[in-house]
Amino acid sequence: GPGDTVTLNGVLMVWDGGDLRFELARQQSLVGQWTYFVNSSSETNYGISALNLNSQEIS
C-alpha cells in the first residue's frame, strides 16, 4: 500500500491506490518474451520484505 515499495529490474514500481496494486509501465521495441526480476520489496506496517509471486519466493 502507500509507503510500501517494490523494485522491478532496478526500477521503483508505483502504487495504484485505485486498483490496490503496484504497477510499472514498460515499453519494448521488439516483440518477444521478457523476464523481469523483483530486486526488493518493503512493507511499512509489518516490516515484510519478502514476496511470494505464484509460489516463487523472493526475499
N, CA, C and O of each residue as an XYZ file, in Angstrom:
236
protein
N       0.815     -1.187      0.000
C       0.000      0.000      0.000
C       0.861      1.253      0.000
O       2.056      1.197     -0.287
N       0.262      2.353      0.315
C       1.002      3.618      0.359
C       2.176      3.523      1.332
O       2.004      3.054      2.457
N       3.344      3.951      0.926
C       4.539      3.869      1.764
C       5.342      2.605      1.550
O       6.509      2.546      1.937
N       4.742      1.586      0.940
C       5.445      0.345      0.626
C       6.207      0.533     -0.684
O       5.890      1.430     -1.465
N       7.207     -0.308     -0.924
C       7.978     -0.212     -2.161
C       8.220     -1.585     -2.775
O       8.354     -2.582     -2.065
N       8.273     -1.622     -4.091
C       8.689     -2.797     -4.851
C       9.583     -2.287     -5.977
O       9.220     -1.356     -6.695
N      10.761     -2.908     -6.126
C      11.683     -2.541     -7.193
C      11.765     -3.694     -8.182
O      12.070     -4.823     -7.798
N      11.495     -3.417     -9.448
C      11.486     -4.422    -10.505
C      12.546     -4.055    -11.533
O      12.489     -2.984    -12.137
N      13.517     -4.950    -11.730
C      14.623     -4.694    -12.671
C      15.280     -3.347    -12.405
O      15.642     -2.630    -13.338
N      15.433     -3.009    -11.133
C      16.109     -1.776    -10.752
C      15.264     -0.521    -10.843
O      15.773      0.579    -10.629
N      13.970     -0.664    -11.162
C      13.082      0.491    -11.298
C      11.997      0.413    -10.229
O      11.358     -0.626    -10.061
N      11.793      1.510     -9.510
C      10.787      1.563     -8.456
C       9.392      1.539     -9.067
O       9.072      2.366     -9.920
N       8.557      0.590     -8.633
C       7.186      0.500     -9.114
C       6.323      1.536     -8.391
O       6.707      2.041     -7.336
N       5.159      1.849     -8.962
C       4.258      2.859     -8.417
C       3.025      2.176     -7.844
O       2.443      1.301     -8.486
N       2.619      2.574     -6.626
C       1.417      2.032     -6.001
C       0.191      2.695     -6.618
O       0.096      3.922     -6.643
N      -0.749      1.891     -7.115
C      -2.018      2.379     -7.654
C      -3.081      2.155     -6.587
O      -3.547      1.031     -6.396
N      -3.464      3.224     -5.891
C      -4.433      3.117     -4.806
C      -5.826      2.747     -5.262
O      -6.599      2.198     -4.477
N      -6.172      3.031     -6.512
C      -7.484      2.668     -7.041
C      -7.604      1.180     -7.293
O      -8.627      0.575     -6.974
N      -6.565      0.582     -7.863
C      -6.568     -0.853     -8.168
C      -5.902     -1.680     -7.079
O      -5.914     -2.910     -7.130
N      -5.313     -0.994     -6.079
C      -4.652     -1.662     -4.945
C      -3.562     -2.627     -5.404
O      -3.534     -3.790     -5.002
N      -2.669     -2.125     -6.252
C      -1.564     -2.954     -6.732
C      -0.403     -2.055     -7.158
O      -0.576     -0.859     -7.396
N       0.780     -2.657     -7.248
C       1.943     -1.957     -7.781
C       1.933     -2.091     -9.297
O       1.579     -3.139     -9.836
N       2.323     -1.023     -9.976
C       2.350     -1.039    -11.433
C       3.654     -0.443    -11.941
O       4.285      0.376    -11.272
N       4.045     -0.868    -13.134
C       5.224     -0.323    -13.794
C       4.971     -0.353    -15.293
O       4.778     -1.422    -15.871
N       4.972      0.803    -15.916
C       4.780      0.872    -17.365
C       6.106      0.547    -18.045
O       7.106      1.226    -17.815
N       6.116     -0.477    -18.872
C       7.326     -0.877    -19.598
C       7.019     -0.868    -21.084
O       5.907     -1.196    -21.498
N       7.991     -0.498    -21.872
C       7.842     -0.480    -23.322
C       9.075     -1.123    -23.942
O      10.204     -0.760    -23.612
N       8.857     -2.072    -24.834
C       9.946     -2.750    -25.528
C       9.842     -2.444    -27.015
O       8.737     -2.335    -27.548
N      10.960     -2.307    -27.680
C      10.957     -2.005    -29.114
C      10.873     -3.263    -29.976
O      10.651     -3.173    -31.183
N      11.050     -4.436    -29.365
C      10.991     -5.699    -30.094
C       9.940     -6.607    -29.486
O       9.695     -6.566    -28.281
N       9.318     -7.429    -30.322
C       8.367     -8.423    -29.851
C       9.146     -9.613    -29.322
O      10.127    -10.033    -29.937
N       8.724    -10.166    -28.186
C       9.404    -11.331    -27.641
C       9.005    -11.583    -26.209
O       8.141    -10.897    -25.663
N       9.629    -12.556    -25.611
C       9.401    -12.856    -24.206
C      10.417    -12.092    -23.382
O      11.591    -12.017    -23.745
N       9.966    -11.521    -22.266
C      10.834    -10.723    -21.416
C      10.751    -11.255    -20.002
O       9.669    -11.594    -19.523
N      11.871    -11.329    -19.344
C      11.934    -11.783    -17.962
C      12.216    -10.589    -17.069
O      13.144     -9.818    -17.314
N      11.405    -10.445    -16.032
C      11.583     -9.357    -15.077
C      11.881     -9.948    -13.712
O      11.383    -11.022    -13.375
N      12.684     -9.260    -12.932
C      13.095     -9.750    -11.626
C      12.787     -8.707    -10.563
O      13.122     -7.533    -10.719
N      12.152     -9.137     -9.488
C      11.903     -8.247     -8.353
C      13.192     -8.153     -7.549
O      13.641     -9.140     -6.966
N      13.790     -6.954     -7.517
C      15.038     -6.750     -6.786
C      14.818     -6.627     -5.291
O      15.602     -7.149     -4.497
N      13.742     -5.930     -4.900
C      13.498     -5.729     -3.474
C      12.053     -5.325     -3.243
O      11.353     -4.880     -4.154
N      11.628     -5.493     -1.997
C      10.299     -5.050     -1.587
C      10.356     -4.681     -0.117
O      11.179     -5.200      0.638
N       9.471     -3.777      0.278
C       9.414     -3.360      1.675
C       7.988     -2.962      2.015
O       7.384     -2.145      1.320
N       7.450     -3.540      3.082
C       6.100     -3.249      3.547
C       6.225     -2.523      4.879
O       6.881     -3.026      5.791
N       5.607     -1.350      5.012
C       5.868     -0.480      6.159
C       5.126     -0.847      7.438
O       5.665     -0.628      8.523
N       3.919     -1.394      7.362
C       3.147     -1.668      8.584
C       3.719     -2.805      9.415
O       3.789     -2.697     10.640
N       4.129     -3.892      8.771
C       4.573     -5.083      9.489
C       6.041     -5.421      9.249
O       6.538     -6.405      9.797
N       6.742     -4.632      8.447
C       8.160     -4.878      8.193
C       8.433     -6.045      7.269
O       9.518     -6.624      7.314
N       7.467     -6.405      6.427
C       7.632     -7.523      5.496
C       8.567     -7.104      4.363
O       8.404     -6.029      3.787
N       9.544     -7.952      4.044
C      10.467     -7.634      2.949
C      10.628     -8.807      1.981
O      11.564     -8.816      1.181
N       9.729     -9.798      2.040
C       9.778    -10.943      1.131
C       8.460    -11.025      0.374
O       7.412    -10.654      0.901
N       8.514    -11.505     -0.852
C       7.325    -11.666     -1.680
C       7.143    -13.125     -2.044
O       8.106    -13.891     -2.075
N       5.906    -13.508     -2.321
C       5.609    -14.814     -2.880
C       4.739    -14.565     -4.102
O       3.562    -14.230     -3.973
N       5.315    -14.728     -5.288
C       4.606    -14.493     -6.540
C       4.367    -15.824     -7.225
O       5.300    -16.442     -7.739
N       3.111    -16.268     -7.231
C       2.774    -17.545     -7.860
C       3.668    -18.669     -7.344
O       4.190    -19.467     -8.123
N       3.835    -18.721     -6.050
C       4.642    -19.735     -5.360
C       6.130    -19.624     -5.660
O       6.870    -20.571     -5.393
N       6.594    -18.511     -6.200
C       8.013    -18.244     -6.423
C       8.455    -17.269     -5.341
O       8.178    -16.074     -5.449
N       9.128    -17.742     -4.312
C       9.520    -16.874     -3.208
C      10.652    -15.945     -3.598
O      11.613    -16.346     -4.257
N      10.520    -14.700     -3.180
C      11.544    -13.684     -3.402
C      11.803    -13.014     -2.073
O      10.880    -12.469     -1.467
N      13.037    -13.041     -1.607
C      13.326    -12.415     -0.313
C      14.597    -11.603     -0.394
O      15.008    -10.998      0.597
